[in-house]
């Protein structure tokens, strides 16, 4: 039985964040963009594998979101 998780991350610039995390996607992952969020669906054959993949993805999307926020502050001269 396949296990799956869908992670929705609301971010100011979802296209940029999605582009940053897609290179790390495996064949079992699909990342899409909505108006204000990055939505990634992950499928794995076992619960342990799903948990590991979700953990890795959450770290990647968190870093991508933070980098995008810092880049936006830098380009708009915000503090």
Order of alpha helices (4+ residues) and beta strands (2+ residues): beta-alpha-beta-beta-alpha
